Amino acid sequence: MESIPIYQVDAFTDNLFGGNPAAVCILESEIDESLMQQIAAENNLAETAFVIPQEGFASIRYFTPLTEVALCGHATLASAFVLSEFVQKRNNQFTFETMLSGRLTVEVRSDLFALNLPADQLKPEKAQFVAVADILGHQPVELFHGRTDLMAVFDDQQILKEMEPDMKALARLNARGLIVAAPGNESDFVTRFFAPAIGVDEDPVTGSAHTSLVPYWSQKLNKTSLVSHQLSARGGVLYCRDLGNRTEVAGKATLYLKGEIFV
């Protein structure tokens, strides 16, 4: 029997039981993909990251309870937190090599972890406009599609708070998930994220969605530094910068547990 160190971290918050929980498994070498999927299903969190620290970088893969995904912002932040606290304590910058999203970097700035991610390119979406409006119970002002997700924009954050999507219908959309966003009353913009097709009805805080959100709101508000609140039950705060073809998404993190998996 072998053991794998595991950490559970609440990302994009400094409050325990807030933000988005991610599991981080630290590996010495590759393990079978089916085992990674089984561990992620057993954890039953939005994301489990599998990290192999190496000289100068770490490889990383992300799994939901149902499938592997190309990119996960909160699990990357959680992985950098674990490396900085328990594995490579003197580092203030971490480089992650992903199979599906290229190279990612995280810079540690006091208690903030700043992710540098590839910016998304949005295009207007007409084909699924009616379906999205029906699913959400509200007609968006605009609807876009990016690399993996749809993004519906509204003009009032109260609409987002009251929204109760039809999850079964949402899972049938041609997208990984659906981002909804609006101008914020106490921040630059607010958002929620739904992805039942990959086993996550509502993600508490979604770093990867901000690769779509930040370029849009940066242009809309004519500013490059923005603050986002995700209006899930757990809530989260993200400090963002539009860097052109890259997006910086920063947040805090707090440790919930550490232990071992026996396989």
LUMZA-826415 format. One line per 8 residues: number of its first residue (from 1); their letters; for each residue x, y, z of C-alpha. Coordinates in steps of 0.001 Angstrom, whole numbers, plus 524288, in hexadecimal, padded with zeros to 5 digits. Layout:
<atoms>
NUM	A	X/Y/Z; ...
</atoms>
This chain:
<atoms>
1	MESIPIYQ	80000/80000/80000; 804FA/80D73/7FC44; 8013E/81AA5/801F7; 7FF3D/827A7/7FB14; 7FFC3/83483/802B5; 7F32F/83C22/8011D; 7EFA2/849FD/804FE; 7E283/850CA/8044C
9	VDAFTDNL	7E346/85F77/8026D; 7D8BE/869DC/801D4; 7DCFF/872A8/7F68F; 7D99C/880E5/7F3A8; 7D684/88399/801E2; 7DD24/88574/80EFD; 7D131/88038/81620; 7D069/871C6/81915
17	FGGNPAAV	7C442/86BD0/812C4; 7C41A/876D6/808C4; 7C96B/8777D/7FAFC; 7CAF6/86B44/7F2D2; 7D04A/85EBD/7F8DB; 7DA3B/85712/7F0EF; 7E1A3/84AB4/7F417; 7F021/84A64/7F0E5
25	CILESEID	7F71C/83D54/7EFE2; 80602/83DE3/7EFD8; 80BDC/832D7/7E7CB; 819B5/82DE4/7E669; 81705/828EA/7D89F; 80BD9/826AE/7CF24; 800B7/81DE6/7D36D; 7F674/81796/7CAEA
33	ESLMQQIA	7EC52/820E9/7C56B; 7E12B/81814/7C9CC; 7E644/818BA/7D7D0; 7E6A0/82793/7D73B; 7D881/82791/7D2B7; 7D494/81E3B/7DDA2; 7DB2D/826D0/7E7D6; 7D46B/832E7/7E274
41	AENNLAET	7C742/82C05/7E2D3; 7C9CB/8279F/7F0D0; 7CD9D/8356B/7F4E3; 7C10A/83A65/7EE81; 7C625/84850/7ED98; 7C507/850FE/7E1A7; 7D36F/84E71/7DECB; 7DE85/845BC/7E32A
49	AFVIPQEG	7EC23/84993/7DE7D; 7F71B/83FBC/7DCFB; 8045B/8464E/7DE1C; 81201/840CE/7DBC5; 81C57/84A61/7E0BF; 828A7/84A64/7D864; 834D5/852B8/7D735; 83035/8605B/7D3B5
57	FASIRYFT	82203/85CE3/7D0E9; 816E9/853A8/7D42C; 80E0D/84BF7/7CB24; 7FF93/84CF0/7CE2C; 7F2EE/8465C/7C9DC; 7E4FB/84998/7CDD6; 7D970/84068/7CFE5; 7CB42/842D5/7D37A
65	PLTEVALC	7C37B/83771/7D921; 7BFF6/833C7/7CB1B; 7CB0E/83790/7C1F6; 7D83A/83DF9/7BFAB; 7D7D6/84C73/7BC26; 7E1B6/854F7/7B522; 7E2E2/85FD7/7BF21; 7DE88/862F1/7CCEA
73	GHATLASA	7E220/86FDE/7D31C; 7DE81/86D0A/7E136; 7E56D/85FDB/7E129; 7F1A4/86654/7DB8A; 7F131/87091/7E651; 7EF23/865DC/7F077; 7FAA9/85E35/7EAEB; 8039A/86A17/7EBC1
81	FVLSEFVQ	7FF2A/86C1A/7F9CF; 80279/85DF7/7FD40; 80FC8/85EAD/7F69F; 81312/86B78/7FD6B; 80EA2/866CC/80ACA; 8133D/858A6/80AE0; 81C12/854F4/7FF72; 82430/86044/7FA2B
89	KRNNQFTF	822E4/86A25/8051D; 82CF4/87412/80093; 82725/875DC/7F317; 81EF1/881C6/7EFBD; 81C0C/87DA2/7E1D0; 81739/870A4/7DCA5; 81697/86BA4/7CEC2; 80CC8/8612C/7CB1E
97	ETMLSGRL	80D3E/8593E/7BEA6; 7FFDF/85475/7BA61; 7FC82/84A6E/7B008; 7F191/85276/7AA2A; 7F3C9/860F4/7AD74; 80270/862DD/7AC17; 80ACF/8697E/7B659; 804B3/8709A/7C1E3
105	TVEVRSDL	80B95/878D6/7CC22; 80788/87CE7/7D9CB; 80E60/887F1/7E0FE; 80D62/888D7/7EFC9; 80B69/896D3/7F485; 80A32/896B3/8034E; 7FD24/88F97/80551; 7F8CD/890AD/7F71C
113	FALNLPAD	7FB2B/88647/7ECD2; 7FB01/88C3C/7DF2A; 7F83D/882FA/7D3D6; 7FCA2/88679/7C61A; 7F335/87FE7/7BCA5; 7F0B3/8805B/7ADF6; 7E5EA/88A21/7AACF; 7D9D3/88511/7A3F5
121	QLKPEKAQ	7D49E/88A73/79734; 7C5F0/88C73/7975B; 7BCD9/88C32/78BB6; 7AE5A/88FC4/78B81; 7A59E/883CC/78CE8; 79878/883EE/785FA; 7950C/8759B/7842D; 79319/872CC/792B4
129	FVAVADIL	78DB0/8800A/796E7; 77F89/87BB5/7986C; 78372/86F24/79F41; 78BF6/8767D/7A8FF; 78127/88054/7ABF1; 77781/8753F/7AE5F; 78123/86DD4/7B702; 78437/879BF/7BF59
137	GHQPVELF	7767B/87F69/7BFA2; 77C1E/88C92/7BB94; 78018/89211/7AE67; 78E66/8963F/7AE0E; 792AA/8A332/7A869; 79D93/89C22/7A134; 7A1E7/88E08/79F4C; 7AF78/8897C/79B34
145	HGRTDLMA	7B6EB/87CEF/7998F; 7C54B/87AEF/79C54; 7CE6A/86F4F/79BB7; 7C66C/86703/7A511; 7BB5C/86EE8/7AB18; 7AFC6/8777F/7A7F7; 7AEEE/884CB/7AE96; 7A1E8/88BBA/7B0C0
153	VFDDQQIL	7A257/89A0F/7B4D2; 79792/8A0DB/7BC81; 795E0/8AEE9/7C107; 7926F/8AC9B/7CF63; 79958/8A432/7D97A; 78C43/8A160/7E030; 78879/8991D/7D45F; 79453/89081/7D6ED
161	KEMEPDMK	79102/88F1C/7E562; 78322/88A8C/7E262; 786CB/881A8/7D70D; 782C1/8734E/7D803; 786ED/86CBA/7CB46; 7812A/86047/7C5CA; 78D3C/857C2/7C7E9; 788C6/84C58/7BF84
169	ALARLNAR	78693/85546/7B3DE; 79315/85CC0/7B6C2; 79AE4/85022/7B629; 7964E/84E59/7A81D; 79BFD/85B4C/7A35F; 7A770/85AB0/799FD; 7B165/85F59/7A410; 7B921/85AEA/7B000
177	GLIVAAPG	7B165/86477/7B83F; 7A9FE/87142/7B8C3; 7AF7F/87DBE/7BEB0; 7A5B8/88835/7C2B0; 7AA7E/895DB/7C5E6; 7A5C0/8A393/7C8FC; 7AB3B/8B098/7CDD8; 7ADC4/8AFE6/7DC71
185	NESDFVTR	7A845/8B8CC/7E6F2; 7B46B/8B753/7EF75; 7BE26/8B26E/7E54B; 7C0D9/8B472/7D6E6; 7B8CD/8A89B/7D320; 7B233/89CBE/7D916; 7B0B1/88F1C/7D3C1; 7ABD2/88138/7D58F
193	FFAPAIGV	7AFCF/874E7/7CE4C; 7A7F3/868A8/7CB38; 7ADB3/85C26/7C57E; 7A4CB/85058/7C7D2; 7AA15/849CB/7BB79; 7B6F6/8474E/7C2A0; 7B0E0/84410/7CFC4; 7B0DA/851B8/7D5E3
201	DEDPVTGS	7A33F/857C6/7D693; 7A8A5/86483/7DBF4; 7B70F/86725/7DDF5; 7B95C/86F8F/7EA23; 7C472/877B6/7E425; 7C9A2/875E7/7D660; 7D722/87AFF/7D2F8; 7D70E/875B1/7C517
209	AHTSLVPY	7CA45/87CB3/7C1F5; 7D143/88987/7C470; 7D9A7/8875E/7B85F; 7CCE0/88A82/7B149; 7C784/89457/7BAFC; 7D360/89D28/7BCC1; 7D5A6/8A0B8/7AE62; 7C725/8A3CE/7ACEA
217	WSQKLNKT	7C5CC/8AC38/7B91D; 7D2EE/8B2C0/7B70E; 7CE32/8B7C2/7A9F8; 7C083/8BAB3/7AEF7; 7C53D/8C289/7BAB8; 7D188/8C7FA/7B447; 7DA99/8C359/7BF21; 7E4D3/8B8A8/7C01A
225	SLVSHQLS	7E42A/8B5C3/7CEB2; 7D745/8B03D/7D371; 7D138/8A9C5/7DF54; 7C758/89EDA/7DD95; 7BE03/898C5/7E768; 7B870/88B55/7E49F; 7AAA7/88AB1/7EA0E; 7AA17/87C5B/7EDBA
233	ARGGVLYC	7A5C2/87818/7FB4F; 7B408/8772B/7FFA8; 7B830/8837B/7F86F; 7C5A1/887D2/7F41E; 7CDAE/893B8/7F06A; 7D6DB/89466/7E4C5; 7E08B/89F50/7E1CB; 7E28F/89FC6/7D327
241	RDLGNRTE	7EABF/8A692/7C8CF; 7E927/8A6D0/7BA1E; 7F69F/8A426/7B43D; 7F27F/8A361/7A601; 7F405/8954C/7A194; 7F5A7/8911B/7AFD1; 7ECF8/892EA/7BBB4; 7F17E/89444/7C9BC
249	VAGKATLY	7E849/88ED5/7D401; 7EC71/89020/7E236; 7E699/88BC2/7EF03; 7E924/886E1/7FCAA; 7E896/87902/801E8; 7E706/871C3/80EB1; 7E9D5/863A6/8127F; 7DE91/85AE5/816A3
257	LKGEIFV	7E558/84DB6/81817; 7F148/8459E/81504; 7F250/836EA/8152B; 7F569/82AC1/80D5D; 7EE4F/8229C/80342; 7F142/813FC/803C2; 7F09A/80D03/7F6BA
</atoms>
